[in-house]
Amino acid sequence: MKKDIPWKKYLGTVPSSLQYEHRSLYGAIAGQANETPDLIAWDFLGLQNTYSQFLADIDRCAAALVKNGLKEGDRVTVCMPNTPQAVIFFYALNKAGAIASMIHPLSAADEILYYLKLSQSKWAFTLDAFVPNFTPIMNDSPLEKLIVTKLGDYMGNIKSSLFYLTKGRKIKKVPADRRIIWWKDLMNSVRTGASEPEKSMAPGEMAVILYSGGTTGRSKGIMLSSDNFNALAAQTGVQGSEIIGHLAPGDAVLAILPVFHGFGLAVCIHSMLTAGGKCILVPKFSAELVGKMIRKERPEIIAGVPTLYEALLTDSNMRKADMSNMKGAFAGGDKVPHSIKIRFDQLLKENGAKVPLREGYGLTESVTVCAVMPEAEYRKGSVGIPYPDMFFKIVNPENGETLAAGEEGEICVSGPTVMLGYLDEPEETAQVLKKDEDNVTWLHTGDIGHIDEDGFIYFKLRLKRMIKVSGIAVYPTQIEEILDAHPDVASVCAIGVPDAYQIQKVKAFIVLADPEKESPEMKEELISWCRERINKWSCPREIEFRSELPQTKVGKIAYTVLEQEELNKTREEWHIEEEIREDIIRDEDEMLRDQDKFRG
């Protein structure tokens, strides 16, 4: 079917269509390693590995996994920050024919158990610091082996010793358990240079499981193939600067976004490695650390969520950084406030960069980004134009009818990065993956927006009930289930409210069984209750007690009423602040006029 591309005139040097290689994730890395064996593949706190060394480690790890009993088709949970071990292990799993289930390393024990059961993972990989979250649930899970590593394993002797003295010695000792295998023991179980033939996983089969909310708010396993990731890598590789060139071998990216996240894994890791780039692995975000790394390493690419750029604006290192070699600064995961865009563009310009901050749009169901703002054209409120071979349309969410340019409806996406479906959820999959009359599969995103006549996409809000905290998806239903289980809670509703730093934060409205227990201490108790059961960014930052919660006509809690109340409150606060600012400006003007009169 021929498709119109009204945005073609804004593509510049970016092609509207690409040729994609049909190969495994491992095959893509091996191919690049053979082309650029001596270039640096990754940098971790100063320790570096060439592509040839990196590939040898992947081959050795895959051989060790097979020797220790990993079988084709096994599912393995990876619960790691951005470290060399995480990246080596990810590609080794693919070579061994296993499926990587990527979860956040700070997941609570109950969440880990949920992911282990959902993915039916027989193996898992984590840091020694996170083992206490695994030990309570191992007997209730399908887990047979837990591979454990230390941050110091890839730090070098001096940094490893310093890490142990400052933080490492505080980590609890890993208990003796026949199911636990240490990373070093795993790698030493085969000789240096060991390699196994690549297993027969087809590039179009499920290779990776990432997680999102689906349409029900419950975390869903998103099935993605090697083809999905390789297509995304090819599309990303042509998104560099028209002025100083596209992504090329030797270019560096700050891999700040985590490997459990599609943006971090697909853009900052896989896209860079398949292009011969250098991944500067950042295990933990802090504005000061990232600012120093940008100043010292001078990466060609930086990518992150809006809060990253907001934080960098206040870091003193950024004022001294030479960014004249920058090929791209990309933001995604949530809408970029216009003020941050303007301020960061100014910072880039002052530091010699010839590129702007470019916002994108994507979702884990399409690996990650599938649209981005072109370099030479910025439209306020838009998230850009489609990636090569990606297409968008707007449909009426009630009947699926395609709407005209400018009309608001549900955003739908098609193209080579669209997921295979939700893991073990055929009904959920059928709700979001639908074929049209031309047999084209469209991903119904659950997002509301419109497309203008030139093909620029405008995202407005989510149909799915989801909160984005610093670009990370948080599901209110999960928070509500946790709080509902507290003996003093009668009813609860969690929503996202505006936050100056995180864009959104979680606020919980609670009706207590005994209203006399309302107190600051009870708020702290409920927040602590959440912290013990879910990750910290999903925990409420604010709790408000109510005598009752608003309801819809059918008796459901009307969370939209609470959202509107909070929005109105924010607007009122903004209006008051604006009036104060105007009063200050007026007073300053009067003072200046008085000074002029005095001088006269």
N, C-alpha and C positions, 0 to 999 in steps of 0.2 A: 504494500500500500504506500503510495506517495504521500509524504507528509510535508506540509508547509513549514518553512523555517523563516518567519518574519524577522527573527533576531539575527539573521546571518550577517547583516551589514555592521553589527556591533561586535562580531567575533574577532576582528583584527586578524592576527596570524594564527588564531586557534581554529583548527579544522572542525567542521560540523559533524564529521564521521571519521571513524578510525578502523584499522584492521586489528583484530585481537588474536593473540596466540592462545591456542587451546591446550593448556598444560597445567600441571599441579602448582601449588604454592611453592613447594620445594623445587620443582623444575624451573620456575621463574628465577629463584635465587641462585640455583646452580648455574643456569645459563649466564647470569650477570657475573658471577664469580669467575667463570671461565674467560669472560671478556675483559674484566678489570681485576685480576688477582691481587695486584699490589696496592690498589686504593684502599683507604680506610673505610670499613663497613660500619663500625660503631666506636664510640668514645664514651667511656664511663668514668667520670671523675678523674680524667687524665689517662686512664688505661685504654689502649687502643688495640683493635684487631683488624687485620687486613681481610679482604674478601676470601682469599685462599685459606687463611686461618679460621675464619668464621665458618666456611663450608666444611672444613675438616672437623670442627667441633660439632656441627650439626650431624655429619655422617657418623661420628663416634657416638654421639648421644642416641641416635636412632638405633645403632647396632646394640648399644647397651640396653635400651628399652626392650628390644626384641629378645635379647638373651635372658632378660629378667622376667619374661613372660607376657609382654604386651602383644596383643593380637590385632590383626586387621579388623577394623570396625569398632574396636574398643573406644569408649568415650572417656576422656580425661579432663578433669577440672583443673584449670590453671588459675591460681589465686595469688598473683604476683604484682609487685610494682614494676616500674620500668628499669629492668636490670638486664645485663647480658644473658644471664641464665634463662630469663623469661623468653627472650627472643630466640635463642638457640633451641630451647625446648619446644617452642611453638612450631618451628619448621621441622624439627626432628619428628614430632608427632605426625606431621603430614607425610613425611617420607616413609614412616613405618605403617601408614595406612590407618592411623587412628584419628579421632575427631576431637578437636580442642574446644572445650567449654570454658569460656573466659568470664571470670567473675571478679568483682572488686575485692582487693586484698583486705579491706577493712570491714568486710561483711561480718555480721554477728553470727554466732553459732547456729541459731535457728534458720537464718537465711542460707547459710552454707548447706545445711541439711536439706533444705528445700531444693536448692540447685543440684545437689548430688543425686537426689531422688528423681528430679525431673529429667536430668540428663542420663541417669543410670550410669554414673561414672564409677568405674572400678578402680581407677587411679586418680590421684590428685597431686599437685605440686604447689608448695608454698614456702614462705620464709619461716625460720625458726621462731621469729617474733609472733607469728600468727598461729602456731601450733595449738596454743590454748583454746582457740576457737574451733579446732577440729576434734580434739580429744574427747569432749563430752558427747559428741554425736556420732563417732565412728562406728560404734556397735549397732546403731539404728540405721546406718546408711549402707549402700551397696559397696562401700569402699573396701578394697582389698590391700592396696598399697598407697602409702603417702610418702612422696619424695620431698625431702626437706633440704633447703640450702640456707646459706648465710650471706648477708650483704658483703661481708669481708672476703668471701670467696673470690671476688673479682675486684679487689681494691688495691692489690699490691701490699707488700709487707708493712711499710710504714703507715699508710692510711688505714690498713686493717687493724693495726695495733692501736692507733689513735681512736678509731671507731669503737673498739672494744672498751677502751678506758673511759670514753665519754658516754656511750650508749649501750654498747654490746653487752657489758657485764650486768646490765639491768634486765636483760631478757631472761625469762624463766628457762631453766634447764629442760630440754626436751626429754620426756619420759621414755624409758626403754619399752619398745613395742616391736614385735616381730614384723609388723606391717610397715614400719618406718624405715626408709632407705635414705641415707645421706647422699647429697648430690655428688660429692667427691668419690664416695664409694661406688655410686652408679657409674660414673665416668671411668673409674679405674677398673671396673669389672671387665672391660675390654681393652685391648692394647691400643696405644697411640696409632692413629692411621687406620683404625678398624672402620669397615663400611659394609653395609648390607645393601642388596639390590632394592631399588625403590618399589614399594608395594603398588598394587594395581588399582588404587582408588582413582576413579574417573574424574577429570576436572569439573564435570558438571554435577557430581555428587556432593552431598553435604560434607563439608570439611571443617566448618567452624560453627559454633553455637554462641551467639551473643544474646543479650537479654533486653527486653523492652516491655511495655505495658499491655500491648494488644488493645482490643476494644473494650475489655471488661475491667481494666485497671490492675488485674493480676499479672505479675511478671511472667512473660512468655519467652520461650526459647525460640530464637530466630535462626532458621537454618540457612546457612550461606555456603556457597561453593567456592572452589579455587577460581572458577571462571568469573564469579562475581567480584572477587578481590582483584584479580588481574585486570579486569575491565576498568575498575575504579582507578587502579594504578596508572593505566595508560591514559585515562581521561585527565587525571591530576597532573601527569607529566607534561602536558601541553599548556598548563595554566600559568606559566611563569610570566616574565615581563617582556613586552614587545620591545622595550627600549634596550634592556641589557641581556635579553635572551631567556629561553625557557630552561627548565630543569635539565641539568647535564651531569655527567659523571664527575665526582669530586665535590659537588655542591653539598652544603651541610644544612640540616634542619635541627632545631631544638625540639626533641621529642618530649614535650612537657605533658601532653595529654596521655592518659593512662592506656595501657595495652588492653584492658578489658573493654574499652570504649571503641566503637567503630572508627571514630575520628582519629584517635590515637594510633590504633593498630593498622588501619588501612591507609591513612594519609601519611602520618609521621614515620611509620615503620615500613610497611610493604611498598608503598609508592616510591619512597626514597631508595630502598634497597634494590628494587627492580630497575632503577635508573642509575645505579652506581653511586648513589649519594652516601653521605655520612650521617648516621643517626647519633646525635649527641643525647644520650639517655639521661633524663632528669628523674630520679626516683621519687622526689617529693618537691612540690611547688612551694616556693617562697619568692616574693617579688625581688628581694635583695639578691638571692642566688641567681635567678634568671637574668636580672639586670647585669650582674657581673659576667655571666656567661655570654650574653649578647655583646657586651663590651670586649671581652677577651677573645671569644671564638669567631665573632663576626659571621654568623650563619646567613646563608642566602635566603632561607625560608624560616618564618615563624608562623605557627598556627595555634589557635587557642580559643577559648570561650571569652565572651565579653569581659568577664571579671578579671581575666588575665591582663588585658590591655588597660583596664581601669587601674589595676594595681601598679603596672609598669609606669604609668603616667606620674606616679608619686615617687619613683625610685631615682635617687641621685645619679646612679650609674648610667641611666639612660640618657642623661644630658651630656655625657662624655663619650657616648658610643658612636663609632664611625659606621654608618649604615649605607655607605655609597654603593656597596656590592649587592644590596638587597634585591631579590627577584620577586618576592611575594610576602605579604603579611595578610593572613587569612583568619577570619573570625566565623565561628559557627556554634551550634549547640543551643543558641537562643538569639533573640533579636538584639542587635547592637544599638544601644541608645545613640541618637544622632550626635549628642554632645561628645560622647567618647570617640566616635568616628572623626569628628572635626578636630578634636584635640590631639588624637594620635596621628592623624595626617600631618598636622603642624609639626609634631615631634619628629616624624620621619623626614620631613622636608628640612628641618633645622639640622638634622644629623646627616644630610647628604643623600638620603634615599630618593629615588626617582619613581617610587611606586606608592600607591595609596593603600590604606587598610581596606580590604575587600571582604564584604559580607557574603555568606553563602547560606544555602538551605539544604537540609537533608534529614534523614532519619535512618535508624538502624535497619529498618526493613529494606533499605536500598544500600546497605553497608554503611554509608554515611552521606557525605555531600553529593547532591545530584544537580545543583544549580549554584552559580556564583556570579557576583557582579563583574562585568567586564572591566578591564583596566582603564579604558579610555572613556567610559560612560558611567556616570553615577546618577541614580534616580532615588531621591529620598523616599523611604518607606518600602522600597523594593528589596528583594533578596537576590536579584540578578536574573540571569538567563540560563537555560539548561546546559549541562555538560554535553560533550559530544555524544550523539546517539541516544540521549535522554529526551523524552517528550513529556509535556505537561498538558493537562486539560482541566477545566472546571466543570463539575457536574452538580446538578440539583441533588442534595443528599437524600431527598425524599423519594425520587423516582429514577435517579441515575441519568437523567437527560443532560446532554452536553450543553453548556451555556455559552453565550457569546462573549466576546472581549469586553471587559469592564464589569461583567455581571459577577456577583459574589456567590460562591458555593464551595463545595468540597474540592480540595486539590487532589488530583490523581497523577500518578507518575508511571511511565513505562520505560523500559530499556534494559541493558545487559547487567545492571547491578541489582535489579529487583530480586528479593529473596525467593527461596524455594517454597517457603511457607513457615508456619509455626509448628514447633516440635510437638507431635502427638496431639495436635489440635486441628483436625480437619474442618470442623464447623467454623472455628475462628478464622482459619485460613480462607475458607470460602467467602467469608464476609468482606475480606480486604483484597483478595486477588480475584479479579473478574475479567473474563474475556469479552471483547466487543464483537461486533458483527464481522470484523475482519480477522478474528482469531488472535488479536493482540491482547496480551495480559496487562491489565492496569492495576497498579497498587493504589487502593483507596486509603489515603493517608489519615483521614480523620481530622485534617486541618482545614480551616476556612480561609479563603482568600480570593484573589481574582488575578487575571492576566490582562495586561493592556494590549493594544493593537500591535505593538512592536515585539510582543512575546516576553516582556519583563513580568516577573512573578511577584505578587504582593501577598505576604502571609499576614493574617490578622489574628487568629486565635485557634485553639484546639477544640475540636469536637470531643475528643477523649478527655476525660477528667484526669489531668496530669499537672504536676507542679515541676518547674525547672529551677533547681537550685544550683547556681553557678554552672549551668549547662547540663547538669545531671538530672535524669528523670526521677521524680519521686512520686509515689502513688498514694493518694490520700486514703484509699480503702485499706491499704496495709497498715497505715498509722492508726486508723480508726479501729481496726481489729485488735491491735495491740492495746490501745487505751480502753476499749470495751471490756477487755479481760481483767482490768483492774477492779478489785471489789468495791471501790468507792465511786465508780463511774456509772451513771445511769444511761447517759447518751452522749455522743460526741460527733463532731464534724470537723474535719481538717481541710484547710484551704491554703492556697498560696497568696501571700500579700506582698506588695511592692517592698523592695529592700534596696537601699542605696548601693550596697556592695555586691550582694549576691543576685541582684535583679529581682528574685523572689525568695521569700523565706516561708517556712511552714508555721502556720498559726492554728491552734486547736481551740474550738469552742466546746466547753464541757458543762454538762448538767450533772451535778453530784447527787448521789442517792440521799445524802444528808447535807443540805445546804449549809448547816452550821459548821461544816468542816472546811468551808472556803477560807483560804489563807495563803500567804506567800509560801509557807512551808509545804502546803499541799501541792502547789504548782511545781515546786522543786522535786517533790516526791514523784509526781507524774512524769516529769521530764526525765528523771533518773530511771524510772520504770521503762521508758522508751529506750534510753541509751543502753540498757542491758539486753535489749531484744532486737534492735535494728541499728543500722549504721548511723553515725552521728549527724550526717547532713539530712537524713530523713526525719530526725527528731524535731519536735516543735521547738522553735526559738521563743515562742510566745504562747501563753495560755490565757484564755478569758473565760471566766465562769458566767454561765447564764442560768436563769430560772427555767427557761425553755428554749427550744430551738425552732426557727421558722419551718413550716411544713408546706408541701405542695398540696393540691386538692386531693391527691390520692394517698396522702399520708406519709410521703417520703420527706426526708430532711431537705429543705430548699437551700442547698449550698450556694446557689447563685445569688440568693438574697444576701447572704453573709459576704460574698465576694463584692457585691455592689455597695454594701455598707462600708466595707474597708476602702473601696475605691473612692467613694464620696469623702471619706475621712481624709484620705491622702490628698485629694484635690483641695479640700478645705485648708489643710495644713500648708499646701503649696501656695494657695492664694494668700494666706496670712503672711507667709515668708516673703512673697512677692510684694505685698503692701509695705512690709518693714523695709525691704530693699529700696523701694521707691521713696519711702520717707527719708532714708539715709541719703540717697542721691539728691533729693530735693534740699535737704539740710546742707549738704556739701556745696550745692550750687549757690545757695543763699550766702554761705560763709565766704565763698570765692568772690561773689559780687560785693559783699561788704568790704573784703580786703582790697578790691579794685577801687572802691570809693575812698577808702582810707589813703591808698597810694596817691589817688588823684588830688 
